[in-house]
Amino acid sequence: MKAVTNEEKLKKLETYKRLINLMLVMLCLTLEVADFAYHWLVHFQYSVVEQLQDFWRMGHWAEIGFYAIVLLFLSNMYGGMRLGYLKNVEIIFSQVFSTVLANIIIYFELSIMAHQAFVPKVFIMMMTEQTIIVIIYINIANRIYKSIFPPRKLFFVHGYRPMEDICNKFDSRRDKYVITKTVHIREGYKRICRMIAESYENEECNAVVIGDMSVEDRNLLLKFCYGKGIRVYLLPKITDVILMGAEELHIFDTPILLTREYSLTMEQRFIKRMIDVVCAMVFLVIASPFMLVTAIAIKLYDGGPVLYKQVRCTVNRRKFKIMKFRSMRTDAEKDGVARLAQKNDNRITPIGKFIRKCRIDELPQLFNILRGDMSFIGPRPERPEIIDQYMEVMPEFAYRMKVKAGLAGFAQVYGKYNTSPYDKLKLDLTYIENYSLWMDIKLMLLTLKVLFWPDSAEGVETEQITALREEKEWQRQQKKMELSDRED
């Protein structure tokens, strides 16, 4: 009888993991839909049926089905279905947020059908019940998932770049990943491959993390792991991100990847601009009461100017003046030196802390969008002085200015305010190289979640700024070490 290999075991385990994940998630959605179905049959339907004389019998199932589809779409969009991937509190927040949005959509739909405000008290009660269901169920489901599937054991191969930062990121998710072994690339390709194979066969690890190292070393390791059927987590370089958006051509008898000299086509730029203008005008009307209250509060606090104008750079490094509600003291940069906001920055006023937390300080940028300086979605605009600092260390930082700057972007949705500049650059390039109209719409919807999630409002740590200065020195040392290793 043929022995089952470790690779076959892991494939079966992965299949079971996906199946159990799907079952647990679908049960949560089923409970929420069942709660809606109960209220629909007991409370909601009569308000609608009275207005619609020809409401057909199967309409009950149609309405419940429509609610289920909306909830499923939003849960998938905001990460409520990522059980075992996101942290417990993030899954709960995502699912509650998805449920609230689904209920708001259905509430307006039913209000239109009933020609009146639709039983708000019962709707609020239903949302409260669903929130309780989500909190209790996700906690139970997460415990079940973790008990069945322990954290993945990782073999980390790193280069000359300090590995503490990436190790800390993995350590923050010890519920999902545990680094069991680390080895430096200088140990040599053959020895490392032998160590990986032995650890994999002995079940001491079931995946490999390939850190920042030379392309030659990385490619050899990647081919080895791929050939052995070993899962790989790869930390991409800038060129890898660019190739993600490359177009595959089949004009010869060999594959060709095409990276274009321009990022957005004429049609894409036109549609994107139309969406920006329409959405900016709509949001200005909706946000005008909040903007008025904010302006009065800032003026009454210290009598200083309400708006803060600052030179930023947009597409092709064209300069423009961005507008924000002032959140810092009037003398925050009295010496004329540009400084990034830091965590617990004492220059931020009490009102400033609140409007920064709620992103109200960004609302005047709607006028920048109307003027054409910015778009709704795109890389965040930086100050010329900060760009110069970044480009001393990362010349590739100029790539993010191939498109118009944005009010929100890929880096704001999938990163944090204090994500390293190098990682933010890779996130922004992911957006640029994979642009589509659907991606813009998706990022707009995901930005709603970011507005309420506290992590994304943190300031830049002092160590983050210091790291920029240290990066250039590290690059010099890396080149020296690599040359020394090759000479040896």
C-alpha positions as CSV (number, residue, x, y, z in Angstrom):
1,M,0.0,0.0,0.0
2,K,1.4,3.4,-1.0
3,A,2.4,5.6,1.9
4,V,0.7,9.0,2.1
5,T,3.3,11.8,1.6
6,N,3.5,14.9,3.7
7,E,2.6,16.9,0.6
8,E,-0.6,14.9,0.1
9,K,-1.5,15.3,3.8
10,L,-1.2,19.1,3.5
11,K,-3.3,19.2,0.4
12,K,-6.1,17.3,2.1
13,L,-5.8,19.5,5.2
14,E,-6.1,22.6,3.0
15,T,-9.2,21.2,1.4
16,Y,-10.8,20.5,4.8
17,K,-9.8,24.0,6.0
18,R,-11.6,25.7,3.1
19,L,-14.7,23.5,3.5
20,I,-14.9,24.1,7.3
21,N,-14.3,27.8,6.9
22,L,-17.1,28.0,4.3
23,M,-19.5,26.0,6.5
24,L,-18.8,28.1,9.6
25,V,-19.2,31.4,7.7
26,M,-22.3,30.3,5.9
27,L,-23.9,29.3,9.2
28,C,-23.3,32.8,10.6
29,L,-24.9,34.4,7.5
30,T,-27.8,31.9,7.8
31,L,-28.5,32.9,11.4
32,E,-28.6,36.6,10.4
33,V,-30.8,36.0,7.4
34,A,-33.1,33.8,9.6
35,D,-33.4,36.7,12.0
36,F,-34.4,39.0,9.1
37,A,-36.9,36.4,7.8
38,Y,-38.5,36.2,11.2
39,H,-39.0,40.0,11.4
40,W,-40.1,40.1,7.7
41,L,-42.8,37.5,8.3
42,V,-43.9,38.8,11.7
43,H,-43.5,42.6,11.3
44,F,-42.3,43.9,8.0
45,Q,-44.4,42.3,5.3
46,Y,-47.7,43.8,6.3
47,S,-46.5,47.4,5.9
48,V,-45.5,46.5,2.3
49,V,-48.4,44.3,1.4
50,E,-50.9,47.0,2.4
51,Q,-49.3,49.3,-0.2
52,L,-48.8,46.6,-2.9
53,Q,-52.1,44.9,-3.7
54,D,-50.6,42.6,-6.2
55,F,-47.7,41.5,-4.0
56,W,-47.2,37.9,-5.1
57,R,-46.9,35.0,-2.7
58,M,-43.3,34.1,-3.7
59,G,-42.4,37.7,-3.0
60,H,-41.6,36.7,0.6
61,W,-38.9,34.4,-0.5
62,A,-37.7,37.0,-3.1
63,E,-37.3,39.6,-0.4
64,I,-35.5,37.3,2.0
65,G,-33.3,36.1,-0.9
66,F,-32.4,39.6,-1.9
67,Y,-31.4,40.4,1.7
68,A,-29.2,37.3,1.8
69,I,-27.5,38.3,-1.5
70,V,-26.8,41.8,-0.2
71,L,-25.5,40.5,3.1
72,L,-23.3,37.9,1.4
73,F,-21.8,40.5,-1.0
74,L,-21.0,43.0,1.7
75,S,-19.6,40.3,4.1
76,N,-17.3,39.1,1.3
77,M,-16.3,42.7,0.5
78,Y,-15.5,43.9,4.0
79,G,-13.8,40.7,5.3
80,G,-16.6,39.3,7.4
81,M,-16.0,35.9,5.7
82,R,-12.3,35.7,6.4
83,L,-12.5,33.4,9.4
84,G,-9.1,32.2,10.3
85,Y,-7.3,35.0,8.4
86,L,-8.2,38.2,10.2
87,K,-8.0,38.8,13.9
88,N,-11.1,37.9,15.9
89,V,-12.0,41.5,16.6
90,E,-11.5,42.5,13.0
91,I,-13.8,39.8,11.8
92,I,-16.5,40.8,14.3
93,F,-16.1,44.5,13.3
94,S,-16.2,43.6,9.6
95,Q,-19.3,41.5,9.9
96,V,-21.2,43.9,12.1
97,F,-20.3,46.7,9.7
98,S,-21.5,44.6,6.7
99,T,-24.8,43.8,8.6
100,V,-25.4,47.5,9.4
101,L,-24.9,48.5,5.7
102,A,-27.1,45.6,4.5
103,N,-29.9,46.7,6.9
104,I,-29.6,50.3,5.8
105,I,-29.9,49.3,2.1
106,I,-32.9,47.1,2.8
107,Y,-34.5,49.7,5.1
108,F,-34.5,52.3,2.2
109,E,-35.7,49.7,-0.2
110,L,-38.7,48.7,2.0
111,S,-39.4,52.4,2.8
112,I,-39.7,53.1,-0.9
113,M,-42.0,50.1,-1.3
114,A,-44.1,51.1,1.7
115,H,-44.2,54.9,0.7
116,Q,-43.2,55.8,4.3
117,A,-40.5,55.5,6.9
118,F,-40.4,51.8,7.5
119,V,-40.9,50.6,11.2
120,P,-37.6,52.0,12.4
121,K,-38.0,50.6,16.0
122,V,-38.3,47.1,14.8
123,F,-35.3,47.5,12.4
124,I,-33.1,48.8,15.2
125,M,-34.2,45.8,17.4
126,M,-33.3,43.5,14.5
127,M,-29.9,45.0,14.1
128,T,-29.2,44.7,17.8
129,E,-30.2,41.0,17.7
130,Q,-27.9,40.4,14.7
131,T,-25.0,42.2,16.3
132,I,-25.3,39.9,19.4
133,I,-25.6,36.9,17.1
134,V,-22.4,37.9,15.3
135,I,-20.3,38.6,18.4
136,I,-21.3,35.4,20.1
137,Y,-21.1,33.2,17.0
138,I,-17.7,34.6,15.7
139,N,-16.1,34.0,19.0
140,I,-17.3,30.4,19.1
141,A,-16.5,29.8,15.4
142,N,-13.0,31.2,15.8
143,R,-12.3,28.9,18.8
144,I,-13.5,25.9,16.8
145,Y,-11.4,26.9,13.8
146,K,-8.2,27.4,15.9
147,S,-8.7,24.1,17.7
148,I,-9.0,22.2,14.4
149,F,-6.3,24.1,12.5
150,P,-3.2,25.1,14.5
151,P,-0.9,28.0,13.4
152,R,1.1,27.4,10.2
153,K,4.8,26.6,11.0
154,L,7.1,28.8,8.9
155,F,10.7,28.4,7.8
156,F,12.0,32.0,7.3
157,V,14.9,32.5,4.9
158,H,16.1,36.2,5.1
159,G,18.7,38.4,3.5
160,Y,20.8,41.2,4.8
161,R,17.9,43.5,5.6
162,P,17.1,43.4,9.4
163,M,14.5,40.7,9.9
164,E,13.0,42.1,13.2
165,D,10.3,44.1,11.5
166,I,8.8,41.2,9.4
167,C,9.2,38.8,12.4
168,N,7.2,41.2,14.6
169,K,4.5,41.3,11.9
170,F,4.3,37.5,12.0
171,D,4.5,37.4,15.8
172,S,1.5,39.7,15.9
173,R,-0.5,36.9,14.3
174,R,0.7,33.9,16.3
175,D,-2.8,32.6,16.0
176,K,-2.1,32.0,12.3
177,Y,1.7,31.9,11.9
178,V,4.6,30.7,14.0
179,I,8.2,31.1,12.7
180,T,9.9,27.9,13.9
181,K,13.2,28.3,12.0
182,T,15.2,31.2,10.6
183,V,18.3,31.0,8.4
184,H,20.4,33.6,6.6
185,I,20.9,33.3,2.8
186,R,24.7,33.4,3.3
187,E,24.4,29.8,4.5
188,G,24.3,28.8,0.9
189,Y,21.6,27.6,-1.5
190,K,22.3,23.8,-1.2
191,R,22.4,23.8,2.6
192,I,19.3,25.8,2.9
193,C,17.4,23.6,0.5
194,R,18.4,20.6,2.4
195,M,17.3,22.2,5.7
196,I,13.9,23.1,4.1
197,A,13.4,19.6,2.8
198,E,14.2,17.9,6.1
199,S,12.0,20.3,8.1
200,Y,9.2,19.8,5.6
201,E,9.4,16.0,5.7
202,N,9.7,16.0,9.5
203,E,6.6,18.3,9.7
204,E,8.7,20.9,11.6
205,C,7.5,23.5,9.0
206,N,4.8,23.5,6.4
207,A,5.6,26.7,4.5
208,V,8.6,28.9,3.7
209,V,8.9,32.7,3.9
210,I,11.4,34.2,1.5
211,G,12.5,37.6,2.7
212,D,14.4,40.5,1.0
213,M,17.4,39.1,-0.8
214,S,19.0,39.2,-4.2
215,V,16.9,38.1,-7.2
216,E,19.3,35.3,-8.0
217,D,19.1,33.7,-4.6
218,R,15.3,34.2,-4.3
219,N,14.6,32.7,-7.7
220,L,16.6,29.5,-6.9
221,L,14.7,29.1,-3.6
222,L,11.4,29.7,-5.2
223,K,12.0,27.1,-7.9
224,F,13.1,24.6,-5.4
225,C,10.0,25.1,-3.2
226,Y,7.7,25.1,-6.2
227,G,9.2,21.9,-7.5
228,K,8.7,20.2,-4.1
229,G,5.1,21.4,-3.7
230,I,6.0,23.6,-0.6
231,R,3.9,26.7,0.1
232,V,5.9,30.0,-0.2
233,Y,5.2,33.4,1.3
234,L,7.2,35.8,-0.8
235,L,8.0,39.4,0.2
236,P,7.8,41.1,-3.2
237,K,10.2,43.7,-4.6
238,I,9.1,46.8,-6.6
239,T,9.7,45.0,-9.9
240,D,7.4,42.1,-8.8
241,V,4.6,44.5,-8.0
242,I,5.0,46.1,-11.5
243,L,4.8,42.7,-13.2
244,M,1.6,41.9,-11.3
245,G,-0.2,44.3,-13.7
246,A,1.6,43.3,-16.8
247,E,-0.4,42.2,-19.9
248,E,0.2,38.8,-21.3
249,L,0.8,38.7,-25.0
250,H,0.6,35.7,-27.3
251,I,2.0,37.0,-30.6
252,F,4.9,34.6,-30.9
253,D,5.4,31.0,-29.7
254,T,6.8,32.3,-26.4
255,P,5.0,34.2,-23.6
256,I,5.6,37.9,-23.5
257,L,4.7,40.3,-20.6
258,L,3.9,43.9,-21.5
259,T,4.2,46.8,-19.1
260,R,2.9,50.0,-20.6
261,E,4.5,53.4,-20.5
262,Y,1.2,54.9,-19.3
263,S,-1.0,53.7,-16.5
264,L,-4.6,54.6,-17.4
265,T,-6.1,54.7,-20.9
266,M,-7.9,57.8,-22.2
267,E,-11.3,56.0,-21.6
268,Q,-10.3,55.1,-18.1
269,R,-9.2,58.7,-17.3
270,F,-12.5,60.1,-18.7
271,I,-14.7,57.7,-16.7
272,K,-12.7,58.2,-13.6
273,R,-13.0,62.0,-13.9
274,M,-16.8,61.8,-14.4
275,I,-17.1,59.7,-11.3
276,D,-14.9,62.1,-9.3
277,V,-17.0,65.2,-10.3
278,V,-20.4,63.6,-9.6
279,C,-19.4,62.0,-6.3
280,A,-17.6,65.1,-5.1
281,M,-20.8,67.2,-5.7
282,V,-23.0,64.7,-4.0
283,F,-20.7,64.4,-1.0
284,L,-20.4,68.1,-0.6
285,V,-24.1,68.5,-0.3
286,I,-24.3,65.7,2.3
287,A,-21.2,66.8,4.2
288,S,-22.0,70.6,4.2
289,P,-23.7,70.6,7.7
290,F,-20.7,68.7,9.3
291,M,-18.3,71.1,7.5
292,L,-20.1,74.1,8.8
293,V,-20.1,72.9,12.4
294,T,-16.4,71.9,12.2
295,A,-15.4,75.4,10.8
296,I,-17.3,77.1,13.7
297,A,-15.6,74.8,16.3
298,I,-12.1,75.5,15.0
299,K,-12.7,79.2,14.9
300,L,-14.1,79.4,18.4
301,Y,-11.3,77.3,19.9
302,D,-8.3,79.6,19.2
303,G,-9.5,82.2,16.7
304,G,-7.1,80.9,14.0
305,P,-7.8,80.1,10.4
306,V,-10.3,77.4,9.7
307,L,-8.6,75.9,6.6
308,Y,-5.0,74.8,6.3
309,K,-3.4,75.0,2.9
310,Q,-0.3,73.1,2.0
311,V,1.7,72.4,-1.1
312,R,1.5,68.8,-2.3
313,C,2.4,66.9,-5.4
314,T,0.0,65.1,-7.7
315,V,0.5,63.4,-11.1
316,N,3.9,64.0,-12.8
317,R,4.9,65.8,-9.5
318,R,2.7,68.8,-10.4
319,K,2.3,71.0,-7.3
320,F,-1.0,72.1,-5.9
321,K,-2.4,73.4,-2.6
322,I,-4.3,70.8,-0.7
323,M,-7.1,72.1,1.7
324,K,-7.8,70.6,5.1
325,F,-9.5,71.7,8.2
326,R,-6.7,72.9,10.5
327,S,-6.1,70.3,13.2
328,M,-2.8,71.6,14.7
329,R,-1.7,74.7,16.5
330,T,-1.1,77.8,14.3
331,D,2.6,77.6,15.1
332,A,3.0,73.8,14.4
333,E,5.7,74.5,11.8
334,K,6.8,78.0,12.7
335,D,10.4,77.1,11.8
336,G,9.3,76.2,8.2
337,V,10.5,72.6,8.5
338,A,8.1,69.9,7.2
339,R,7.3,67.3,9.7
340,L,5.1,64.2,9.5
341,A,2.5,63.9,12.2
342,Q,3.7,61.5,15.0
343,K,1.8,59.3,17.5
344,N,0.6,61.5,20.4
345,D,1.8,64.6,18.6
346,N,1.4,67.6,21.0
347,R,0.9,70.0,18.1
348,I,-2.6,68.6,17.5
349,T,-5.4,70.5,19.2
350,P,-8.3,68.7,21.1
351,I,-10.7,69.5,18.2
352,G,-8.0,68.4,15.8
353,K,-7.7,65.0,17.5
354,F,-11.5,64.4,17.0
355,I,-11.7,65.6,13.4
356,R,-8.6,63.6,12.5
357,K,-10.0,60.5,14.1
358,C,-13.3,60.9,12.2
359,R,-11.5,62.0,9.0
360,I,-13.5,65.2,9.0
361,D,-10.3,67.2,8.4
362,E,-10.1,65.7,4.9
363,L,-13.5,67.0,3.7
364,P,-12.3,70.3,2.1
365,Q,-10.3,68.1,-0.3
366,L,-13.6,67.6,-2.1
367,F,-13.0,71.0,-3.6
368,N,-9.5,69.8,-4.7
369,I,-11.2,66.9,-6.5
370,L,-13.7,69.2,-8.3
371,R,-10.7,71.4,-9.4
372,G,-9.0,68.3,-10.9
373,D,-6.0,68.4,-8.6
374,M,-7.0,65.1,-7.0
375,S,-9.1,62.0,-7.5
376,F,-11.3,60.1,-5.1
377,I,-9.0,57.1,-5.3
378,G,-5.2,57.3,-5.8
379,P,-2.0,57.5,-3.9
380,R,-2.1,60.1,-1.1
381,P,-0.3,63.3,-2.2
382,E,2.9,64.1,-0.4
383,R,4.8,67.3,0.3
384,P,7.7,68.1,-2.1
385,E,10.2,68.1,0.9
386,I,9.0,64.7,2.1
387,I,9.2,63.3,-1.5
388,D,12.8,64.5,-1.7
389,Q,13.6,62.6,1.5
390,Y,11.9,59.4,0.3
391,M,13.6,59.5,-3.1
392,E,17.0,59.8,-1.6
393,V,16.4,56.3,-0.2
394,M,13.9,55.0,-2.7
395,P,14.2,56.5,-6.2
396,E,11.2,54.3,-7.2
397,F,9.0,56.6,-5.1
398,A,8.5,58.6,-8.3
399,Y,6.5,55.7,-9.8
400,R,3.5,56.5,-7.6
401,M,3.1,59.8,-9.3
402,K,2.2,58.2,-12.6
403,V,-1.4,58.8,-11.7
404,K,-3.4,61.6,-10.0
405,A,-3.2,61.8,-6.2
406,G,-6.3,60.6,-4.3
407,L,-8.4,61.3,-1.2
408,A,-8.0,57.6,-0.3
409,G,-6.1,54.8,-1.9
410,F,-4.9,51.2,-1.8
411,A,-2.3,52.0,0.9
412,Q,-5.0,53.6,3.2
413,V,-7.3,50.6,2.8
414,Y,-4.8,47.8,3.2
415,G,-2.2,49.5,5.2
416,K,-2.0,51.8,8.2
417,Y,-1.1,55.4,8.6
418,N,2.3,54.3,10.1
419,T,3.0,51.6,7.5
420,S,6.6,52.0,6.3
421,P,7.1,54.2,3.2
422,Y,8.5,51.3,1.2
423,D,5.4,49.1,2.0
424,K,3.1,52.0,1.1
425,L,4.9,52.4,-2.2
426,K,4.3,48.7,-3.0
427,L,0.6,49.0,-2.1
428,D,0.2,52.1,-4.3
429,L,2.0,50.5,-7.2
430,T,-0.4,47.5,-6.8
431,Y,-3.3,49.9,-7.4
432,I,-1.6,51.6,-10.4
433,E,-0.6,48.5,-12.2
434,N,-3.9,46.7,-11.6
435,Y,-6.2,49.6,-12.1
436,S,-9.8,49.0,-13.1
437,L,-13.1,50.8,-12.6
438,W,-14.3,48.0,-10.3
439,M,-11.2,48.5,-8.2
440,D,-12.0,52.2,-7.7
441,I,-15.6,51.3,-6.7
442,K,-14.4,48.6,-4.4
443,L,-11.8,50.9,-2.7
444,M,-14.5,53.6,-2.2
445,L,-16.7,51.0,-0.4
446,L,-13.8,49.7,1.6
447,T,-12.9,53.3,2.6
448,L,-16.2,53.4,4.6
449,K,-14.9,50.7,6.8
450,V,-11.5,52.3,7.2
451,L,-13.2,55.5,8.5
452,F,-14.4,53.6,11.6
453,W,-11.4,51.4,12.2
454,P,-9.0,53.0,14.8
455,D,-5.7,51.4,13.6
456,S,-5.7,53.4,10.4
457,A,-5.8,56.7,12.2
458,E,-2.6,56.3,14.1
459,G,0.3,58.8,13.7
460,V,3.7,58.0,12.3
461,E,6.1,56.6,14.9
462,T,9.3,58.5,15.5
463,E,11.2,55.3,14.7
464,Q,9.5,55.2,11.3
465,I,11.0,58.5,10.3
466,T,14.4,57.5,11.7
467,A,14.2,54.4,9.6
468,L,14.2,56.5,6.4
469,R,17.6,57.9,7.3
470,E,19.0,54.5,8.2
471,E,17.7,52.8,5.0
472,K,20.3,54.5,2.8
473,E,23.1,53.4,5.1
474,W,21.7,49.9,5.2
475,Q,21.7,49.7,1.4
476,R,25.4,50.7,1.3
477,Q,26.2,48.0,3.8
478,Q,24.2,45.4,1.9
479,K,26.1,46.0,-1.3
480,K,29.4,45.6,0.5
481,M,28.3,42.3,2.2
482,E,27.0,40.9,-1.1
483,L,30.3,41.7,-2.9
484,S,32.3,40.2,0.0
485,D,30.3,37.0,0.0
486,R,30.7,36.6,-3.8
487,E,34.5,37.2,-3.5
488,D,34.6,34.5,-0.8
